Amino acid sequence: MTPLPLHIPEHTFILPYIYKELGTRMDEIRNDIEIMVSSANIYTTPHENSDENAAVDTAGKWVALENDFIAKNEANNKTAIIIRCGEIIGTGMTGFPARLAKMIWRGTFFHFPDNETRISVIHASDVARAVCKILLSGLPAGIPHTLNLTDAADPTIRELAEALAFRMNEKRISTLSTRPQQWIGKILYGKKLMKELSLTRTADSSLLRTAIGITPVPVCSYLREHVYDESSL
C-alpha cells in the first residue's frame, strides 16, 4: 500500500478502512499536512464531556506521543493535525474494546447493576471518513489542529457490551445481582479492569464534526444494524 501522511501509534487496524475510503483519490492528498490518530484517553480520568482544552494526563503516554509528532512536523514544515478518538470499534480492534469483546465471547464478562459508566466510542469507518476528509481538504480556517472525534452517543458500558454481544450471535450476558457475586467479580477482574469499567471517559467532539460536516453513526446502532457483506471490513 502507498504510504499516507498518517501517524497511528496504536489502532493500526483502521488503515484498511482509510484506504477503502480514499479509493482512487490517492493523488488528491495534500502534501502539507500530516494526521495523527491519537486517543481521548489523553484526558485525566475520569473525564466527562471533555473538550479539546480539558486537562490532560501529563504522565500518560499520549502527551509525549503528541508532542513528538508536533515537533517532527514543525521540523519538516508540515501542519500537524491530531485527532483524539474515543475507543475505536472495528474489525481487528485493540485496547479496551478488544478486551471487552474477548471477555464477552468467553463468557467471563458480567454486568454490575446500576453501573452507569459511559465511554466515548467511534467506529473505524467514521474515523476513516474524518481522516480522509482532512487528508483531501484540510481543515477550515480558524479551526484548531487538535480535535476530538466520537460518535456523540457515549454509550454505557452495558449498552456497548450488549451491542458487541449482539454481533456474537446474540450471546447472553449475565448480571452479578448479589453483593457476594459482585465481590467475586471485582476480584476476578482486578483493579485495572475494574477502573476501566467504572470510570466515565467521555469527550465532546462537536467542533470537529461541525467543521468537516461529518455525522458518525452511533457505534451501538452500527453493531446492531449494519449488514455485513463481501465488501465489509
N, C-alpha and C positions, 0 to 999 in steps of 0.2 A: 504493500500500500504506500502511496505517496505521503511523505511526512507532512503534517499540518502544523501551523504555528500555535500549538497547544502544549500546555504543561499539565499533566494529570498525575500527581504523585501517588494517588490511590484511585480506585474506581476505573481502572483501565478497561473494564468490561464495557464501558459506554462507547468505546471507539467504533465498533461496528454500527451502532446507532447513528453516530455522527457521519460516517462515510455514506451510509444509506441515505441520510437526509440531504447530504450535499449532492449526491448523484453525479451529474455531468457538469457541475458548476465549479469544479476544482480550479479552473483558470481564472475564476472571478474573485478568488480570495484576496483580501487586502494584504499587502506585504509590510504595512507599517504598524501592525498590532500583533500581540500575542495574548492568548487567553489562558488563564489558569483556572482549572476546576478545583476549587477549594471546598471547605466544609463550614456549615453553620455551627458545627461543634467548636468553632474557634471562640464562641462567646462563653462567658463564665456560666457555670452550671449551678443551679437551674437557671434557665432564662426563658422569658415568656414574651412573645411578640417583639423580639429584639430587632431594631432596625440597624442599618449599617454603622451607626455611631455608638452602638451599645458597647459596654465594656467587654474586652476580650481576655482570654486566659493567657497571660504573658508567659506562663510556664509551660504551656502546651506546645505541641509540635507545629500547629498550623501557623502561628505567628511567625516563627522562624522561616517556615517554607514560603510564606507570602513575602516576607522581607527579602529573602534571597531572590525570588522571582522578580520583584520590582527592581532590585539592584542590577540584575543581569540585563533586563530590558533597557534600563537607563543607560547602561554602558554600550548597548547596541543601537541606541537612538530609536527604540521602539516604544509604543504605548502599551503598558501592561494593564490588562483588564482582568479583574478577579471576580469569579462567580462563586459565591458561598452557597453551596447547595444543602438543602435538607437531606435526610437519609435517602440515598438513591436506590430505587427499586427497579429491577430488571433482570433479564437472563444473565447469570454469572455474577450476580450482586455479591458484595463483600460486606465486612463490618457487621454492625448490629443487625441489619435486616437479614443477613445470611445466617447469623447465629440464631435469630428468632425462627426463621424458616426451618432450620435443621431440627430445632427442638420440637417444633410442631409436627414435623414429619416423623420423628422418633417417638412422639407421644410423651415427651418429657416437659412440655410447656403447659402450665396451668394458669387459669385466670385467678387473680386475687379479687375478692368482692370489693366494691367501692373504690377501685383503682381508676382514678380519672386522669392519670398522667397522659399528656399529649406530646406528640413529637411532630416536627415538620418533616415532610417527605416530598419527593418529586420522582416521577417516572423517568427512566433513562431516555425515553423517546422525546420527552419535553425538554430535558437537558440538551439533547441533540438539536432540537428546534431552536432553542435560545442561542446555543453556541454558533450554529450556522448562520443565523440572522446577523450576529455580530461579526463573524468572520467575513461576511459578504458586504455588510453595510456600515459596520462600526456602530458607535453609539451616538445618539443625538447630542448636539452641543449643550453643554451645561450639566450633563448627567455625570455623576461620579463614576470613577473607574473601578470601584469595589462595590459589588451589588449582591443581594441575596436572591435565591431562587427556590421557591417551594410551590406546592400545588394550592396553597392558601386554604386548605381544608383542615390541616393539623389534626389528624385522627387520634383517638385514644389508642393506647397500646392494645386494648381489647378489640377495637374496630380493625386495626391493622392486622392483628393476629387472625381474626375471623376471616378477613378478606384473603389472606395468604392460605388459610386452611381451605377456603372455597376452591382455590386453584388446585388443591391436592385432593381432588375427588371428594370435596366437602368433608374433610376429616373433622372429627368432633373434638373440641377442646373442653376438658372438664374444669370445674371451678373448685378451688380449695375453700370450702364453705365454713369449716370449723377452725377454731384457733389452733388446735394441735396440728391440723393439716397445714395451716399457714406457716407455723413454726418449722415444720419439717421442710416445707417448700423453700423457705429462706435459707436453711442450711444447705439444701441441695443446690440452690442457685449460686450461693456465695455472694460476698459483699459487692464485687464489681458488677455482676449481672443485676443484682437487686437495685443497685444505683441506677443502672440504665432503665430498669423497668419502673422506677418510682420517681424520677425527677423529670419534670416538664422541660422540653427543649424545643421551643418554637421561635420562628423568625418571621419578620414582616418582609415580604418580597414585592410589595405593591409598586415600588419605584421602578424596578426592572421590568415587571410585567406591563406596566403602563408605557414605559419608554420604548420598548420594542414591539408592543402590540401582541403579546402572547397571553393566551388563557390556558394554562395547563389543565389537563384532565385530572380530577381528584384520583389519587392512586387507588383508593379502595373501590371506587367505581370502575376504574380500568381493570382491576383484577377480577371483578365480578362480571363485567360486561363485554370486555374485548374478545372478539372472535379470532382465535389464532388459526392461521393458515400457513401455506408453504412460504409466504413472503414475510412471515413474522419472525422476529428475533427471539 
